[in-house]
Amino acid sequence: MSARSVYLDHNATSPLRPVALDAMIEALRLGGNPSSVHRAGRAARARIEAARRSVAVLAGALPSEVVFTSGGTEANNMALAGAGRARILVSAVEHDSVLKAAPDAGIVPVDRRGVVDLALLERLLGGTASPALVSVMFANNETGVLQPIAEVVRLARSAGALVHCDAVQGAGKAAVDFHGLGVDYLSLSAHKLGGPAGVGALIVRDGAPLQPDRRGGGQERYRRAGTENVAGIAGFGAAAEAALSGLDVTGLRDRLEAEIGRIAPGAAVYGADAPRVGNTSCLSMPGVKAETQVMALDLAGICVSAGAACSSGKVGRSAVLEAMGVPAAEAATAIRISLGWNTTPGDIERLIAAWRDLYVRVAHSDISRAQAA
């Protein structure tokens, strides 16, 4: 009997939690349009509002501030386009759904740890009288590096700027407090924390401007037209409630990194000197291309991803590592390992063993080639 597959790519998508699946099945079984006034419609509406309360608790927001969307990409686009600010500043390590949504935005660089340069942000904010929208993510999807959002907000407020925070990779992995952070907009995605794909939320501070990007009915308090995805939202709510218990995997992540360091002292852990979410490790295997590692680990029954961004199955250079000043040849050897709600100590031991086997094979191959030469 083959060993269980080990899934360590939760930053790409986290497996659906059983409680989320149950909530979705129940919503699909009962049906109903939440805009209808009869009992079936009212029951569907009740499921949405219960989920809204759960998501609000997870994000440290009011239920009235939660706008359900089709996912993190829509939430990011909605904030950037709907805030009504002509001038936008974004960090160099943002997700493509931010960078491509605002192609003319000013770029705020990061240091070698992957942390946004606050001094330069302050200068950029003071460079014009035109109030801006600043978009800085909560946690990076490749390195797990946490950004100093409270400091970003402080600088933005002094310049009359609004602040958007993409917290897709933070919710369920670290404490996210919308009101405590003081941001105006915050993006979430269900499938990053064990909910279904195709549903997310934009948290909008009461009173913050938001121009709807579509026309239609009055759903989501006239902020997003279209019949709500009741089953998806129900699953999101159930996953959000389950995620409130937190994600205690930092010890597993630290053991992995310590063992990798012992096996290959030249291996780098990117962002290790900065605060990070506890589930993410972006590390290199010296001399071994990321795609080779991903394929070899996959053959060993372990799912991880390349540290670089992937599009249509092709691995390209990581813009995040490039922004951190990592040389291209070194960045090409980086993979991302991301733990989640169902990760076990045994999963980490299997990964360590498979990583060691691959590294030793490559090292011996290099020695053999050198001797033959």
C-alpha positions as CSV (number, residue, x, y, z in Angstrom):
1,M,0.0,0.0,0.0
2,S,1.5,3.4,-1.0
3,A,2.2,6.0,1.6
4,R,-0.2,8.9,2.0
5,S,0.6,11.9,-0.2
6,V,2.1,14.9,1.8
7,Y,0.6,18.2,0.9
8,L,2.8,21.2,1.8
9,D,1.5,23.9,-0.6
10,H,-1.1,25.5,1.5
11,N,-0.2,29.0,0.3
12,A,-1.4,28.0,-3.1
13,T,-4.6,26.5,-1.8
14,S,-5.4,24.7,1.4
15,P,-7.5,21.5,1.4
16,L,-11.1,22.0,2.1
17,R,-11.9,21.6,5.8
18,P,-14.6,19.0,6.5
19,V,-16.7,21.6,8.4
20,A,-16.6,23.8,5.3
21,L,-17.6,20.9,3.0
22,D,-20.5,20.1,5.4
23,A,-21.7,23.7,5.4
24,M,-21.6,23.9,1.6
25,I,-23.5,20.6,1.1
26,E,-26.2,21.8,3.5
27,A,-26.5,25.2,1.7
28,L,-26.7,23.4,-1.7
29,R,-29.3,21.0,-0.4
30,L,-31.5,23.7,1.0
31,G,-31.2,26.1,-2.0
32,G,-32.9,29.5,-2.0
33,N,-32.1,32.9,-3.4
34,P,-31.0,35.2,-0.5
35,S,-32.8,38.2,-2.1
36,S,-36.1,36.4,-2.0
37,V,-38.5,37.2,0.9
38,H,-40.1,33.8,1.2
39,R,-38.8,31.3,3.8
40,A,-36.3,29.6,1.4
41,G,-34.8,33.0,0.6
42,R,-34.8,34.0,4.3
43,A,-33.0,30.8,5.2
44,A,-30.4,31.4,2.5
45,R,-30.0,35.0,3.7
46,A,-29.5,33.7,7.3
47,R,-26.7,31.4,6.2
48,I,-24.9,34.4,4.5
49,E,-25.2,36.6,7.5
50,A,-24.0,33.9,9.8
51,A,-20.9,33.5,7.6
52,R,-20.5,37.3,7.5
53,R,-20.3,37.3,11.3
54,S,-17.7,34.5,11.3
55,V,-15.5,36.2,8.7
56,A,-15.8,39.5,10.6
57,V,-14.7,37.9,13.8
58,L,-11.7,36.3,12.1
59,A,-10.7,39.7,10.6
60,G,-11.4,41.8,13.6
61,A,-14.1,43.8,11.8
62,L,-17.8,44.6,11.9
63,P,-20.1,42.3,9.9
64,S,-21.4,45.4,8.1
65,E,-17.8,46.0,6.8
66,V,-17.6,42.6,5.1
67,V,-18.3,42.5,1.4
68,F,-18.2,39.0,-0.1
69,T,-16.4,38.6,-3.4
70,S,-15.3,35.8,-5.8
71,G,-11.9,35.7,-4.1
72,G,-8.8,37.6,-3.2
73,T,-8.1,38.8,-6.7
74,E,-11.5,40.5,-7.0
75,A,-11.2,42.0,-3.6
76,N,-7.8,43.5,-4.4
77,N,-9.0,44.9,-7.7
78,M,-12.2,46.2,-6.1
79,A,-10.2,48.2,-3.5
80,L,-7.6,49.6,-5.9
81,A,-10.2,50.7,-8.4
82,G,-13.0,51.6,-6.0
83,A,-11.0,53.8,-3.6
84,G,-11.1,56.6,-6.1
85,R,-7.5,57.7,-5.7
86,A,-5.6,58.5,-8.9
87,R,-2.2,58.0,-7.2
88,I,-1.4,54.5,-5.9
89,L,1.7,53.2,-4.2
90,V,2.3,49.5,-3.8
91,S,5.2,47.5,-2.4
92,A,7.6,45.7,-4.7
93,V,6.6,42.3,-3.4
94,E,2.8,42.5,-3.8
95,H,0.8,39.7,-5.4
96,D,0.2,40.0,-9.2
97,S,-3.5,40.8,-8.5
98,V,-2.3,44.1,-7.0
99,L,0.6,44.8,-9.3
100,K,-1.3,44.1,-12.5
101,A,-4.4,45.9,-11.2
102,A,-2.4,49.1,-10.8
103,P,0.3,49.0,-13.6
104,D,1.1,52.7,-13.2
105,A,1.5,52.6,-9.4
106,G,4.6,53.9,-7.7
107,I,6.7,51.0,-6.4
108,V,8.0,51.0,-2.8
109,P,11.1,48.8,-2.6
110,V,11.8,46.3,0.2
111,D,15.1,45.6,2.0
112,R,17.0,42.3,1.7
113,R,14.7,40.8,4.4
114,G,11.7,41.5,2.2
115,V,10.4,44.3,4.5
116,V,9.0,47.4,2.9
117,D,11.2,50.5,3.1
118,L,9.3,52.8,5.4
119,A,11.7,55.8,4.9
120,L,11.2,55.7,1.2
121,L,7.4,55.3,1.5
122,E,7.4,58.4,3.7
123,R,9.3,60.3,1.0
124,L,7.0,59.1,-1.7
125,L,3.9,60.1,0.3
126,G,5.3,63.6,0.8
127,G,6.4,64.0,-2.8
128,T,3.0,65.4,-4.0
129,A,-0.1,67.1,-2.6
130,S,-2.3,64.5,-4.3
131,P,-3.6,62.0,-1.7
132,A,-2.7,58.4,-2.5
133,L,-3.9,54.9,-1.9
134,V,-1.1,52.7,-0.4
135,S,-1.4,49.0,-0.8
136,V,0.9,46.8,1.3
137,M,0.3,43.1,2.0
138,F,0.0,41.6,5.4
139,A,2.2,38.5,4.7
140,N,4.1,37.6,1.6
141,N,2.9,34.5,-0.3
142,E,6.4,33.3,-1.1
143,T,8.5,34.1,2.0
144,G,5.8,34.6,4.7
145,V,7.4,37.9,5.7
146,L,5.1,40.1,7.7
147,Q,4.9,43.7,6.8
148,P,4.8,46.6,9.4
149,I,1.2,47.5,8.5
150,A,0.7,49.7,11.6
151,E,3.7,51.8,10.6
152,V,2.5,52.0,7.0
153,V,-0.9,53.3,8.3
154,R,0.8,55.9,10.5
155,L,2.8,57.3,7.6
156,A,-0.2,57.2,5.3
157,R,-2.5,59.0,7.7
158,S,0.0,61.8,8.1
159,A,-0.2,62.3,4.3
160,G,-3.9,61.9,4.0
161,A,-3.6,58.6,2.2
162,L,-5.9,55.6,2.3
163,V,-4.5,52.1,3.0
164,H,-5.3,48.7,1.5
165,C,-3.9,45.5,2.9
166,D,-3.9,42.2,1.1
167,A,-4.3,39.8,4.0
168,V,-5.0,36.7,1.9
169,Q,-1.9,34.9,3.2
170,G,-2.3,36.2,6.8
171,A,-5.8,35.3,7.9
172,G,-5.9,32.0,9.7
173,K,-2.1,31.9,10.1
174,A,-1.6,35.0,12.2
175,A,-3.9,37.3,14.2
176,V,-5.5,39.8,11.8
177,D,-7.2,42.8,13.4
178,F,-8.8,45.1,10.9
179,H,-9.6,47.8,13.4
180,G,-6.3,47.4,15.3
181,L,-4.3,47.8,12.1
182,G,-6.3,50.9,11.1
183,V,-6.4,50.1,7.4
184,D,-9.3,51.1,5.2
185,Y,-9.5,48.0,3.0
186,L,-8.5,44.4,3.7
187,S,-8.7,41.5,1.3
188,L,-9.3,37.8,2.3
189,S,-9.7,34.5,0.4
190,A,-11.5,31.4,1.6
191,H,-9.4,28.8,0.0
192,K,-6.2,29.9,1.7
193,L,-7.5,28.9,5.1
194,G,-9.4,25.7,4.3
195,G,-12.6,27.1,2.6
196,P,-13.7,26.7,-1.0
197,A,-12.0,28.4,-4.0
198,G,-14.1,31.1,-5.7
199,V,-15.1,33.1,-2.7
200,G,-13.4,35.8,-0.7
201,A,-14.1,39.2,1.0
202,L,-13.1,42.8,1.0
203,I,-13.4,44.4,4.4
204,V,-14.2,48.0,4.0
205,R,-14.0,50.5,6.9
206,D,-17.3,52.1,7.5
207,G,-17.1,55.5,5.8
208,A,-14.3,54.6,3.4
209,P,-15.0,55.3,-0.3
210,L,-15.8,52.4,-2.5
211,Q,-17.1,52.8,-6.0
212,P,-18.8,49.6,-7.2
213,D,-17.1,48.0,-10.2
214,R,-20.3,46.5,-11.6
215,R,-23.9,47.4,-12.0
216,G,-26.9,45.3,-11.2
217,G,-28.9,44.5,-8.0
218,G,-28.4,45.8,-4.5
219,Q,-26.5,42.9,-3.1
220,E,-23.8,43.4,-0.5
221,R,-25.4,46.8,0.5
222,Y,-25.0,48.0,-3.1
223,R,-21.3,47.4,-3.1
224,R,-21.2,44.2,-5.2
225,A,-24.0,43.4,-7.5
226,G,-25.0,39.8,-8.3
227,T,-26.6,36.9,-6.6
228,E,-24.4,35.7,-3.8
229,N,-22.6,32.4,-3.9
230,V,-24.5,31.0,-0.9
231,A,-22.7,27.6,-0.7
232,G,-19.3,29.1,-1.2
233,I,-20.0,31.8,1.4
234,A,-21.3,29.2,3.9
235,G,-18.1,27.2,3.4
236,F,-16.0,30.4,3.9
237,G,-17.9,31.1,7.2
238,A,-17.3,27.6,8.5
239,A,-13.6,27.7,7.6
240,A,-13.2,31.1,9.1
241,E,-14.8,29.9,12.4
242,A,-12.5,26.8,12.4
243,A,-9.4,29.0,11.7
244,L,-10.1,31.1,14.8
245,S,-8.3,28.3,16.8
246,G,-5.1,29.4,15.0
247,L,-2.4,27.6,13.1
248,D,0.3,26.2,15.5
249,V,2.9,25.0,13.0
250,T,5.8,27.3,13.7
251,G,7.6,24.5,15.6
252,L,7.3,22.2,12.6
253,R,8.5,24.9,10.2
254,D,11.5,25.7,12.5
255,R,12.5,22.0,12.7
256,L,12.4,21.7,8.9
257,E,14.6,24.7,8.5
258,A,17.1,23.6,11.2
259,E,17.4,20.1,9.6
260,I,17.9,21.6,6.1
261,G,20.6,23.8,7.5
262,R,22.4,20.8,9.0
263,I,22.1,18.8,5.7
264,A,23.2,21.6,3.5
265,P,24.9,24.5,5.3
266,G,24.8,26.5,2.2
267,A,21.0,26.5,1.9
268,A,19.4,29.9,2.4
269,V,16.0,30.6,4.1
270,Y,14.7,33.8,2.6
271,G,13.2,36.3,5.0
272,A,14.4,34.3,8.0
273,D,15.7,37.5,9.7
274,A,12.3,39.2,9.5
275,P,9.0,38.4,11.3
276,R,7.2,35.7,9.3
277,V,3.9,33.8,9.5
278,G,4.7,30.4,11.1
279,N,3.7,28.2,8.1
280,T,5.9,29.4,5.3
281,S,9.5,28.6,4.4
282,C,11.2,29.7,1.2
283,L,14.5,28.0,0.9
284,S,17.2,27.0,-1.6
285,M,18.9,23.8,-2.4
286,P,22.3,24.8,-3.6
287,G,23.0,23.9,-7.2
288,V,19.5,22.3,-7.8
289,K,16.9,24.1,-9.9
290,A,13.5,24.6,-8.3
291,E,11.6,22.7,-10.9
292,T,13.9,19.7,-10.4
293,Q,13.2,19.8,-6.7
294,V,9.4,20.1,-7.2
295,M,9.4,17.2,-9.6
296,A,11.6,15.0,-7.4
297,L,9.6,15.7,-4.3
298,D,6.4,15.0,-6.2
299,L,7.7,11.6,-7.2
300,A,8.3,11.0,-3.5
301,G,4.7,11.9,-2.8
302,I,5.3,15.4,-1.5
303,C,3.6,18.5,-2.9
304,V,5.5,21.8,-2.7
305,S,5.9,24.7,-5.2
306,A,8.6,26.6,-6.8
307,G,9.6,29.8,-5.1
308,A,9.1,31.6,-8.3
309,A,5.7,32.6,-9.6
310,C,4.1,30.0,-11.8
311,S,1.9,30.7,-14.9
312,S,0.5,28.0,-17.1
313,G,2.8,25.4,-15.6
314,K,6.0,27.4,-16.4
315,V,8.4,28.6,-13.8
316,G,9.6,32.1,-14.1
317,R,11.9,34.3,-12.1
318,S,10.5,35.2,-8.7
319,A,9.8,38.9,-8.6
320,V,9.7,38.7,-4.8
321,L,13.3,37.3,-4.5
322,E,14.5,39.7,-7.2
323,A,13.1,42.6,-5.1
324,M,15.0,41.3,-2.1
325,G,18.2,41.4,-4.1
326,V,18.7,37.6,-4.4
327,P,20.9,36.8,-7.4
328,A,19.0,35.2,-10.3
329,A,21.0,31.9,-10.2
330,E,20.4,31.5,-6.5
331,A,16.7,32.4,-6.7
332,A,16.3,29.7,-9.4
333,T,17.0,27.1,-6.7
334,A,14.3,28.3,-4.2
335,I,11.2,26.4,-3.4
336,R,8.3,27.3,-1.1
337,I,7.0,25.0,1.6
338,S,3.8,26.0,3.2
339,L,2.2,24.2,6.1
340,G,-1.5,24.2,7.0
341,W,-4.3,23.0,9.2
342,N,-3.8,19.3,8.4
343,T,0.1,19.2,8.5
344,T,1.6,16.6,10.8
345,P,5.0,16.1,12.3
346,G,5.3,13.0,10.1
347,D,4.8,15.1,7.0
348,I,7.8,17.2,7.9
349,E,9.9,14.1,8.6
350,R,9.0,12.7,5.2
351,L,9.9,16.0,3.5
352,I,13.3,16.2,5.4
353,A,14.1,12.6,4.3
354,A,13.2,13.2,0.7
355,W,15.0,16.6,0.6
356,R,18.1,14.9,2.0
357,D,18.0,12.1,-0.5
358,L,17.8,14.5,-3.4
359,Y,20.6,16.7,-2.1
360,V,22.9,13.7,-1.5
361,R,22.2,12.3,-5.0
362,V,23.0,15.6,-6.6
363,A,26.1,16.1,-4.5
364,H,27.4,12.6,-5.4
365,S,26.6,13.2,-9.0
366,D,28.6,16.5,-8.9
367,I,31.6,14.6,-7.3
368,S,31.4,11.9,-10.0
369,R,31.4,14.4,-12.8
370,A,34.3,16.2,-11.2
371,Q,36.3,13.0,-10.9
372,A,35.5,12.0,-14.5
373,A,36.8,15.4,-15.7
